[in-house]
Amino acid sequence: MRERKLKIRFFIDYEKEEKWVNLMAVKGWNLYSFGLGYYTFEKGDPGQYIYRNEMIHNLGVKDERDEYINFLQSSGVELVKVFFNWAYFRKKASEGPFELYSDITSKLAYQKRICKLFLIAFFINVVAGISNLILEEKFNHYTGLVNIGLAVILLIPLLKVLRKQRNLKQQLTIFND
């Protein structure tokens, strides 16, 4: 049995999370499994894999997601695991660079899917927070403050995604002119 290591980390920034997983791989710890706030790594060769995470929730119906995953696997990409809306893929570093999206249009479409997820979570927390603050019970006030706090926390990655979308749109305009 291979040596395994469990790490507890919470990320709200999916890009920082991906960088951290790739840093672990450079150190010889390959992602084996992940879930909400936990990551399991297996000891392996340092720098053996390059990892990419992707939100696959809004990719389409299950058959389309399966077809997409099968397409990636046929090109030498390995699915590590799918958890809720997110999937981790890896490819051997010896096979060269690994990007899931190579053109600006597909990168922009992906950023729009992520933006939609953050916007929905943001607005749900704002509405729940305001609703709970209006109610007269103390428990609801605390819950409302937690919801408002979560909305503020979600605002950080939301603004980052919106900025990235704007930059991609500018690049698309430059290349189309």
C-alpha positions in Angstrom: 0.0 0.0 0.0 1.3 3.4 -0.9 2.0 6.1 1.7 -0.9 8.6 2.0 -1.2 12.0 3.5 -4.4 13.8 4.5 -4.4 17.6 4.3 -7.2 19.9 5.6 -7.5 23.1 3.6 -10.3 25.4 2.7 -10.1 27.4 -0.5 -12.5 29.9 -1.9 -10.1 30.7 -4.8 -10.1 27.7 -7.1 -6.9 28.9 -8.9 -5.0 29.1 -5.6 -6.3 25.6 -4.8 -5.0 24.3 -8.1 -1.6 25.9 -7.6 -1.4 24.3 -4.1 -2.2 20.9 -5.5 0.4 21.3 -8.2 3.0 22.4 -5.6 2.2 19.2 -3.6 2.8 17.2 -6.8 6.1 18.9 -7.3 7.0 17.7 -3.8 6.0 14.2 -4.7 2.5 14.1 -3.3 0.0 13.2 -6.0 -3.7 14.0 -5.4 -5.6 10.8 -4.7 -9.0 12.1 -3.5 -10.6 15.4 -2.3 -13.8 16.7 -0.8 -15.0 19.7 1.1 -11.9 20.9 2.9 -9.9 17.8 2.7 -7.3 16.4 0.2 -5.7 13.0 0.2 -2.3 12.6 -1.4 -0.3 9.6 -2.3 3.5 9.5 -2.3 4.9 9.4 -5.8 7.6 10.8 -8.0 8.2 14.5 -7.6 6.7 16.5 -10.5 5.1 13.4 -12.1 1.7 15.0 -12.8 0.2 18.4 -13.7 -3.3 18.9 -12.2 -6.2 21.0 -13.3 -9.5 21.5 -11.5 -12.7 22.4 -13.3 -16.3 23.2 -12.4 -18.3 20.7 -14.4 -21.8 21.4 -13.0 -23.1 23.7 -15.7 -21.4 21.7 -18.5 -24.7 20.2 -19.5 -26.6 17.0 -18.8 -24.9 14.0 -17.3 -24.3 12.4 -20.8 -22.6 15.5 -22.0 -20.4 15.6 -18.9 -19.5 11.9 -19.4 -18.7 12.5 -23.0 -16.5 15.4 -22.1 -14.6 13.3 -19.5 -14.3 10.4 -21.9 -12.8 12.9 -24.5 -10.3 14.1 -22.0 -9.4 10.6 -21.0 -8.9 9.6 -24.6 -6.3 12.4 -24.9 -4.2 11.0 -22.0 -5.9 13.0 -19.2 -6.8 11.1 -16.1 -9.9 11.9 -14.0 -8.8 12.0 -10.3 -12.3 12.5 -8.8 -15.5 14.4 -9.2 -16.9 16.0 -6.0 -20.2 17.9 -6.2 -19.6 20.5 -9.0 -15.8 20.1 -9.2 -13.5 17.6 -10.9 -9.7 17.2 -10.7 -7.9 16.0 -13.8 -4.2 15.2 -14.2 -1.8 14.5 -16.9 1.8 13.2 -16.8 4.1 16.2 -16.8 6.5 14.3 -19.2 3.8 14.7 -21.9 4.1 18.5 -21.9 1.9 21.4 -20.8 -1.6 20.6 -19.7 -4.4 23.2 -20.1 -8.1 22.4 -20.3 -9.0 25.5 -22.2 -6.6 26.7 -24.9 -8.6 29.4 -26.7 -10.0 32.7 -25.4 -13.6 31.9 -26.3 -13.7 28.6 -24.3 -11.9 30.3 -21.3 -14.5 33.1 -21.3 -17.3 30.5 -21.4 -15.8 28.7 -18.4 -15.4 32.0 -16.5 -19.1 32.7 -17.1 -20.1 29.4 -15.7 -18.0 30.0 -12.6 -19.3 33.5 -12.3 -22.9 32.2 -12.4 -22.1 29.8 -9.5 -20.6 32.6 -7.3 -23.4 35.0 -8.2 -26.1 32.5 -7.2 -24.3 31.7 -3.9 -23.7 35.4 -3.2 -27.4 36.4 -3.7 -28.7 33.4 -1.8 -26.6 34.5 1.2 -27.6 38.2 0.9 -31.3 37.3 0.7 -31.0 34.8 3.6 -29.0 37.3 5.6 -31.4 40.1 5.2 -34.4 37.8 5.8 -32.9 36.5 9.0 -31.9 40.0 10.3 -35.5 41.2 9.8 -36.9 38.4 12.0 -37.0 39.2 15.7 -35.4 36.0 17.2 -31.8 36.3 18.3 -30.8 33.0 16.6 -32.0 34.4 13.3 -29.9 37.5 13.8 -26.8 35.4 14.3 -27.7 33.3 11.2 -28.3 36.5 9.2 -24.9 37.8 10.2 -23.3 34.5 9.1 -25.1 34.8 5.8 -23.9 38.4 5.2 -20.4 37.4 6.2 -20.4 34.5 3.7 -21.7 36.9 1.0 -18.8 39.3 1.7 -16.4 36.3 1.5 -17.9 35.2 -1.8 -17.6 38.7 -3.2 -13.8 38.3 -3.3 -13.7 35.4 -5.8 -16.7 36.8 -7.6 -14.9 40.1 -8.3 -11.8 38.2 -9.4 -13.8 36.1 -11.9 -15.5 39.3 -13.2 -12.1 40.9 -13.7 -10.8 37.8 -15.5 -13.9 37.9 -17.7 -13.3 41.5 -18.6 -9.7 40.8 -19.5 -10.6 37.9 -21.7 -13.3 40.0 -23.4 -10.6 42.7 -24.1 -8.3 40.0 -25.5 -11.1 38.6 -27.7 -11.8 42.1 -29.0 -8.1 42.7 -29.8 -7.8 39.5 -31.7 -11.1 39.9 -33.6 -10.3 43.4 -34.7 
